[in-house]
């Protein structure tokens, strides 16, 4: 169960920053390390009548794709995040890295190719964002330590 800090931050994000309304589709993109906040966001969105969905963003998949994926796989624009940007009313993207050096051993050209492949996601996100205020799109890093993955 999320701790008090997660509940307080989730309430602020859901009620003020994104102003989640009843019936809205709410995506919560998170890493395993940020689950306490993600769970609290899910609960808070439910409390406001939203329809929350989890989308797990696992850093190991980035490393595996870049080290073992083909050029075609690396160059592919991810379908699920694109669908979220185009169809959901609210997006919470929670960042928190267990290992900030995960991609340090990955070829720089592969990383550059992947950045180019996900560029359309930014365009889709900007096109779908609510005008002017951008209410409904929230990115945050929990202001408390996240667990570290053993190395």
PyMOL commands that set and color helices and strands:
alter all, ss='L'
color gray80, all
select helices_A, chain A and resi 4-17+32-47+59-68+71-75+79-87+108-128
alter helices_A, ss='H'
color red, helices_A
select strands_A, chain A and resi 25-30+51-56+90-95+137-141
alter strands_A, ss='S'
color yellow, strands_A
deselect
rebuild
show_as cartoon
